[in-house]
Amino acid sequence: MALLSFLVVLVGLSLVATQTTYTGCHNHSNVEWCYGPDGEETPLATYTLPSSSSTVNLPVSVPASTTTTAQTASVTGCHNHGADIYCINGAGKEVLISLTATPTGELPAQYTDCHSHDTDMYCVSPAGEDVLVVDEGAASSGSSSSKDGEESSSSGQNCHFHAGVEHCVGAGESESESESSCEVSQRDYDVPLRIGSIFVVLVTSAIGIFAPVLFTKLSLKTFNTMVSVSIKQFGTGVIIATAFVHLYTHASLMFSNECLGELQYEATTSAIVIAGIFIAFLTEYIGHRVVSAQSTKAESTGPSGHTAETTLGNETLKAPPAVGSQSGQTLLQLGHHHGTSMDPTLPNSKLSVLIMEAGILFHSILIGLTLVVAGDSFYKTLLVVIVFHQFFEGMALGARIALLPGAIFPSKVIMGTAFALITPIGMAIGLGVLNSFNGNDASTLIALGTLDALSSGILIWNGVVDMWARDWIIEGGQLLSADIPTTLVGGLSLVAGLILMSVLGKWA
């Protein structure tokens, strides 16, 4: 009898031990499965289904005391879904193990010592590290990226737009996700908002470029001194920051995009920027040589185009051209008249302003196109940034156009209108290719990167040489011998332009 009692107690203890070792119980058809301490799935019970029904309410876990302990103590039965690790909690539900880095080696069978931090649940890996345990529903919404590609929380990435092209940083994604990101992204686009934005950008650009031109017609002495200097130097800062912070950076991002592959020549961006600088230099140099030749020829002829000779004793003198002669000034108009108005080395020549506008127009059409194709989640932010960008850049260009001699109409109006229209034209093109544009296509990346880099080089030459150096240190510059108040105003305005445009580079 004593022996029989001992056996009954032994069997009871064995059953209790069995109950406490199985967790994560769940049903497959009419069989209840649980996970043991080794993480293996084990069938524990089979139930007979009623003849009138194909389903029956089956127990989903071991007894309540065991389930509660298991759910708070560990997650077991860990397995892979693609590159992600899922485990089973005490309630028999799948949970995602959120890791900051892809694990190497053998997949752990379970994570133990589960505990809470505020509303989040953490468990301890075999290596002794805390890992976040995410409920299956939250994991699904977190692991799938939004339609507009703004963020991907499961991969730990932060995706945003530079010049309308999506750029992601953060933890690495799986190889399949990386490959698919090079295809056309299907996003939601608010078309009416984009159509309305065209007119917003058009009006803002027009105000920015025409305001300085109109102000020059006011007979206000204050504007002709402090305000004029302030606008010019602010514009100089804007152009230089645009060249380096916006265009150079965007070109670098294009050429470093993974979808383009590895470049055989790593300095591609810098080389194209140098090409842009050289093109701007060569164009100005040839233009100045042509104007100088025309100027020299004009000085040797009279008003009728022939040499005016006067005999004095045994010498024949050639008279200079009549005052007001316009020979040689069709290409090169000068804003400051220090010394001879025909001197092609003076600042603010029409040629240099035209070259600067060409560089601005190149990238402005790209800004318009890539603004429209940006996802809705980032579009409003990017639109605000572009509006400020166009206004400041318009002021920079308008300040230089305003200083050119001559009437506002037609040349100044044409130059200003070209700038005001170019970005809206780019936006209209973007609307036309809204659902087919792929910013991560290799040919698109090459085209955008090349144009951005060329524009950067052109604006670097104009900003640093034609504007900064010629205003401050080259002979004849407006600020070379200016008084202290004027110099301070010019210097502060220059720095303000550099800073404000650089800050905008965070979003565009």
C-alpha positions in Angstrom: 0.0 0.0 0.0 2.8 2.4 0.8 4.5 1.5 -2.5 1.3 2.3 -4.4 0.9 5.7 -2.6 4.5 6.5 -3.5 3.9 5.8 -7.2 0.7 7.9 -7.2 2.7 10.9 -5.8 5.5 10.4 -8.2 3.1 10.4 -11.2 1.4 13.5 -9.8 4.7 15.3 -9.5 5.6 14.3 -13.0 2.4 15.7 -14.4 2.9 19.0 -12.6 6.4 19.2 -14.0 5.0 18.6 -17.4 2.5 21.3 -17.1 5.0 23.9 -16.1 7.5 23.1 -18.9 5.2 23.6 -21.9 4.4 27.1 -23.1 3.0 28.8 -26.2 0.2 26.2 -26.7 -1.9 26.6 -29.8 -4.2 24.6 -32.1 -3.6 22.9 -35.5 -6.9 21.5 -36.6 -8.0 19.3 -33.7 -4.5 18.9 -32.2 -3.2 21.0 -29.3 0.6 21.8 -29.7 2.9 23.4 -27.2 6.6 24.4 -27.0 8.9 22.7 -24.6 12.0 24.1 -22.9 14.1 23.2 -26.0 11.8 25.2 -28.3 10.5 22.2 -30.1 6.8 22.1 -31.0 5.1 19.0 -29.3 1.5 17.6 -29.7 -0.1 17.3 -26.3 -3.7 16.4 -26.9 -6.1 15.3 -29.7 -9.8 16.3 -29.7 -12.6 14.6 -31.6 -14.6 17.0 -33.8 -18.4 16.8 -33.6 -20.0 15.3 -36.7 -22.2 18.3 -37.3 -19.3 20.8 -37.3 -15.8 21.0 -38.8 -14.6 23.2 -35.9 -14.7 23.0 -32.1 -13.6 25.4 -29.4 -10.3 23.9 -28.2 -8.1 25.0 -25.3 -5.4 27.4 -26.5 -2.9 26.9 -23.7 -1.9 24.9 -20.7 -3.6 25.8 -17.4 -3.8 29.4 -16.4 -1.1 29.4 -13.8 1.4 27.9 -16.3 0.4 30.3 -19.1 0.7 33.4 -17.0 4.1 32.3 -15.8 5.3 31.5 -19.3 4.0 34.7 -20.9 5.7 36.9 -18.4 8.9 34.8 -18.2 9.8 33.8 -21.7 8.9 33.5 -25.4 9.7 30.3 -27.1 9.5 28.4 -30.4 11.5 31.1 -32.2 11.5 30.9 -36.0 12.2 33.1 -39.1 9.8 34.9 -41.4 12.1 36.1 -44.1 14.8 38.1 -42.2 12.6 38.7 -39.2 12.5 36.6 -36.0 9.2 35.6 -34.5 8.5 33.7 -31.3 5.4 32.4 -29.5 4.3 34.0 -26.2 2.4 32.4 -23.4 -1.0 33.1 -25.0 0.1 31.2 -28.1 0.4 34.3 -30.3 3.3 35.2 -32.6 5.4 38.1 -31.5 8.2 39.9 -33.4 11.7 40.1 -31.8 12.8 43.6 -32.8 16.6 43.7 -33.1 18.9 46.6 -34.0 21.2 44.4 -36.0 20.8 41.1 -38.0 21.8 38.2 -35.7 24.6 35.9 -36.7 24.9 32.2 -35.9 22.2 29.8 -34.8 18.7 31.1 -34.1 17.9 31.2 -30.4 15.1 28.8 -29.4 13.8 31.2 -26.8 14.2 34.5 -25.0 13.8 34.4 -21.2 13.5 36.8 -18.2 10.8 38.8 -19.9 10.0 42.1 -18.2 8.3 45.4 -18.9 9.6 49.0 -19.5 6.6 51.3 -19.3 4.2 49.8 -21.9 6.9 47.8 -23.8 7.9 44.2 -23.2 11.5 43.2 -23.2 13.1 39.7 -23.0 16.8 38.7 -22.6 18.6 37.0 -25.4 21.1 34.1 -24.8 23.9 36.7 -25.1 22.3 38.6 -22.1 21.0 41.6 -24.2 17.5 43.1 -23.8 15.4 42.7 -27.0 12.0 44.4 -27.7 9.1 42.1 -28.1 6.4 43.5 -30.4 2.8 42.2 -30.7 2.0 40.6 -34.0 -0.5 43.4 -35.0 1.9 46.2 -34.1 4.7 44.3 -35.9 2.7 44.1 -39.1 1.9 47.8 -39.2 5.5 48.7 -38.2 7.3 46.4 -40.6 5.4 47.5 -43.7 6.5 50.9 -45.0 3.9 53.5 -45.7 2.7 54.1 -49.2 4.7 57.2 -49.6 7.9 55.7 -48.2 8.3 58.2 -45.4 9.5 55.8 -42.7 10.2 52.1 -42.1 10.3 51.3 -38.4 10.9 47.6 -38.6 14.1 48.1 -40.5 15.1 51.0 -38.3 15.4 53.3 -41.3 14.5 57.0 -41.7 13.5 57.8 -45.2 13.2 61.4 -46.5 13.5 63.3 -49.8 16.4 65.3 -51.2 15.5 67.1 -54.4 12.4 64.9 -54.6 14.5 61.6 -54.6 14.0 59.3 -51.6 17.0 58.9 -49.4 17.1 56.4 -46.5 19.5 56.2 -43.6 19.7 53.9 -40.6 19.8 50.2 -40.0 20.2 48.0 -43.1 17.3 46.4 -44.9 17.2 42.9 -46.4 18.6 42.3 -49.8 15.2 41.8 -51.4 13.9 45.1 -49.9 17.0 46.9 -51.2 16.4 45.6 -54.7 12.7 46.5 -54.8 13.4 50.0 -53.6 15.0 50.7 -57.0 11.7 50.2 -58.7 8.9 52.7 -59.2 7.3 53.4 -55.9 3.5 53.5 -55.9 2.5 56.4 -53.7 -0.6 58.5 -53.0 -0.5 61.9 -54.7 -2.7 64.8 -53.8 -3.0 66.1 -57.4 -5.2 69.2 -56.6 -2.7 70.3 -54.0 0.2 70.0 -56.5 -1.7 72.0 -59.1 -2.4 74.8 -56.6 1.2 74.7 -55.5 2.3 75.7 -59.1 0.7 79.1 -58.7 2.1 79.5 -55.2 5.6 78.9 -56.4 5.0 81.1 -59.5 3.9 84.1 -57.4 6.6 83.7 -54.8 9.4 83.5 -57.5 8.0 86.5 -59.3 7.9 88.6 -56.1 11.4 87.6 -55.2 13.0 88.5 -58.5 11.0 91.6 -59.5 11.0 93.3 -56.1 14.7 94.4 -56.2 14.3 95.5 -59.9 11.3 97.7 -59.0 13.0 99.1 -55.9 15.8 100.5 -57.9 13.4 102.8 -59.6 12.5 104.5 -56.3 14.3 107.7 -55.8 15.1 106.8 -52.2 18.7 107.5 -51.1 18.4 105.0 -48.3 17.8 102.2 -50.7 20.6 103.2 -53.0 23.0 102.7 -50.0 22.2 100.4 -47.1 19.2 98.5 -48.5 21.0 97.9 -51.9 24.1 96.6 -50.2 22.1 94.4 -47.9 20.1 92.8 -50.7 23.1 92.3 -52.9 25.2 90.7 -50.2 22.3 88.5 -48.9 21.9 87.3 -52.4 25.6 86.5 -52.6 25.3 84.3 -49.5 22.2 82.6 -50.9 24.0 81.8 -54.2 27.1 80.3 -52.5 25.1 78.2 -50.1 22.8 77.0 -52.9 25.9 75.9 -54.8 27.6 74.0 -52.0 24.8 72.9 -49.6 22.0 72.2 -52.0 23.4 71.3 -55.4 26.8 69.8 -54.5 25.1 67.7 -51.8 22.3 66.6 -54.0 24.6 65.6 -56.8 26.7 63.6 -54.3 23.6 61.8 -53.1 22.6 60.9 -56.6 26.0 59.4 -57.5 26.2 57.5 -54.2 22.8 56.0 -54.6 22.9 52.2 -54.3 20.6 51.7 -57.3 23.3 53.3 -59.5 25.9 50.7 -58.4 29.5 51.4 -57.5 31.2 54.2 -59.5 34.5 53.3 -61.1 35.6 57.0 -60.5 34.7 58.0 -56.9 35.3 61.7 -57.5 32.7 62.0 -60.2 30.7 64.7 -58.5 33.7 66.9 -57.9 34.9 66.4 -61.4 31.6 67.6 -62.9 31.6 70.5 -60.5 35.0 71.5 -61.7 33.7 71.2 -65.3 30.9 73.6 -64.4 33.4 76.1 -62.9 35.5 75.9 -66.0 32.6 76.4 -68.4 31.5 79.5 -66.5 35.1 80.8 -66.5 35.7 80.1 -70.2 32.4 81.7 -71.2 33.2 84.9 -69.3 36.8 85.0 -70.5 35.8 84.7 -74.2 33.0 87.3 -73.7 35.4 89.7 -72.1 38.0 89.3 -74.8 35.3 89.9 -77.5 34.1 93.1 -75.7 37.6 94.3 -75.1 38.4 94.0 -78.8 35.3 95.8 -79.8 36.0 98.5 -77.2 39.6 99.0 -78.5 38.3 99.3 -82.1 35.6 101.8 -81.1 38.2 104.0 -79.4 40.2 104.3 -82.6 37.2 105.5 -84.7 35.0 108.6 -84.6 31.2 108.8 -84.3 30.8 107.9 -88.0 33.0 104.8 -87.6 36.1 106.3 -89.2 39.2 107.5 -87.5 39.1 111.2 -86.6 42.5 112.7 -87.4 43.9 116.1 -86.4 47.2 117.5 -87.7 49.4 119.3 -85.1 52.7 120.3 -86.6 54.3 117.2 -88.1 52.1 114.8 -86.0 48.7 113.3 -86.7 46.5 112.6 -83.6 43.5 110.2 -83.5 40.5 111.5 -81.5 38.7 109.2 -79.0 35.1 108.2 -79.8 32.3 110.5 -79.0 30.8 110.4 -75.5 27.8 108.1 -75.4 29.0 105.6 -78.1 27.5 102.2 -77.4 30.0 100.2 -79.4 31.0 97.0 -77.7 28.3 97.3 -75.0 25.7 94.9 -76.5 27.2 91.9 -74.7 28.7 93.4 -71.6 26.7 96.0 -69.7 28.2 97.3 -66.5 26.5 98.1 -63.2 29.2 100.2 -61.6 31.0 102.9 -63.5 34.4 103.4 -61.9 36.7 104.8 -64.5 35.9 103.9 -68.1 32.4 102.4 -68.6 34.0 100.2 -71.3 36.2 98.3 -68.8 35.2 94.7 -69.1 36.8 93.7 -65.8 34.3 95.7 -63.7 31.7 93.8 -61.6 28.1 93.1 -62.4 28.5 92.7 -66.2 25.5 91.5 -68.1 27.4 88.5 -69.2 28.2 87.3 -65.7 24.5 87.8 -64.7 23.4 85.8 -67.7 25.8 82.9 -66.8 24.5 83.0 -63.2 20.9 82.9 -64.4 21.7 79.9 -66.6 23.1 78.0 -63.6 20.0 78.9 -61.6 17.6 77.9 -64.4 19.2 74.5 -64.8 18.5 73.4 -61.3 15.2 75.3 -60.9 13.5 73.1 -63.4 14.8 70.1 -61.6 13.5 71.5 -58.3 10.1 71.8 -59.8 10.0 68.3 -61.2 11.3 66.5 -58.2 9.1 68.5 -55.8 5.9 67.2 -57.4 7.0 63.6 -57.4 7.8 63.6 -53.7 5.5 61.6 -51.4 2.5 63.2 -49.8 3.9 62.7 -46.3 6.8 65.0 -47.1 5.3 67.2 -49.8 4.0 70.0 -47.6 7.2 70.4 -45.7 9.2 70.3 -49.0 6.9 72.8 -50.6 7.4 75.4 -47.8 11.1 75.0 -48.1 11.1 75.4 -51.9 8.9 78.5 -51.6 11.5 80.1 -49.3 14.3 78.8 -51.5 12.8 80.4 -54.7 12.1 83.7 -52.9 15.6 84.0 -51.6 17.2 82.9 -54.8 15.0 85.3 -56.8 16.1 88.2 -54.6 19.8 87.2 -55.2 19.3 87.1 -59.0 17.0 90.1 -59.0 19.5 92.3 -57.1 22.1 91.7 -59.8 19.6 92.2 -62.7 18.5 95.5 -61.1 22.0 96.9 -61.2 22.3 96.5 -64.9 22.0 99.8 -66.8 19.0 100.4 -69.1 15.3 100.3 -68.8 13.4 97.5 -67.1 11.7 96.5 -70.3 12.4 94.4 -72.3 15.7 92.7 -71.2 15.2 92.8 -67.4 11.6 91.7 -67.6 12.6 88.8 -69.9 15.3 87.7 -67.5 13.0 88.0 -64.5 10.1 86.2 -66.2 12.3 83.3 -67.2 13.2 82.7 -63.5 9.6 83.1 -62.3 8.3 80.5 -64.8 11.0 77.9 -64.8 10.2 76.1 -61.6 6.4 76.0 -62.3 7.3 74.5 -65.7 9.3 71.8 -64.0 6.3 71.2 -61.7 4.0 70.8 -64.7 6.4 68.3 -66.2 6.4 66.4 -62.9 2.6 66.2 -62.9 2.8 64.6 -66.4 5.2 61.8 -65.2 3.7 61.5 -61.7 3.0 57.8 -61.7 6.0 56.7 -63.9 8.8 58.8 -62.5 11.4 56.7 -60.7 14.0 58.8 -58.9 16.1 55.7 -58.2 16.4 54.7 -61.9 20.1 54.6 -62.9 19.6 56.9 -66.0 17.5 59.4 -63.9 20.2 59.5 -61.1 22.9 60.2 -63.7 20.9 62.9 -65.4 19.9 64.6 -62.1 23.4 64.3 -60.6 25.1 65.7 -63.7 22.8 68.7 -64.0 23.0 69.4 -60.3 26.8 69.2 -60.3 27.2 71.4 -63.4 24.8 74.0 -61.9 26.8 73.9 -58.7 30.0 74.6 -60.5 28.5 77.5 -62.4 27.1 79.1 -59.3 30.3 78.6 -57.4 32.1 80.6 -60.0 29.5 83.3 -60.0 29.0 83.4 -56.3 32.7 83.3 -55.2 34.3 85.2 -58.1 31.8 87.5 -59.8 29.9 88.4 -56.6 31.9 87.9 -53.4 35.4 88.7 -54.6 34.5 91.5 -57.0 32.3 93.3 -54.4 34.9 93.0 -51.6 38.5 92.7 -52.7 38.9 93.3 -56.5 39.7 96.9 -57.5 36.5 98.8 -58.2 34.4 96.6 -55.8 31.6 98.4 -54.0 32.8 97.3 -50.5 36.5 97.5 -51.0 36.7 101.1 -49.6 33.2 101.5 -48.2 32.6 103.1 -44.8 32.3 101.0 -41.6 28.5 101.0 -41.3 28.1 100.0 -45.0 30.7 97.3 -44.6 29.0 95.9 -41.4 25.6 95.8 -43.1 27.1 94.0 -46.1 29.0 91.5 -44.0 26.0 90.7 -41.8 23.8 90.3 -44.8 26.3 88.0 -46.5 26.5 85.7 -43.4 22.6 85.8 -43.1 22.3 84.6 -46.7 24.8 81.8 -46.1 23.1 80.6 -42.9 19.5 80.8 -44.0 20.1 78.9 -47.2 22.3 76.3 -45.5 19.5 75.7 -42.9 17.0 75.1 -45.7 19.4 72.4 -46.9 18.2 70.2 -44.1 14.8 69.6 -45.8 15.6 70.3 -49.5 
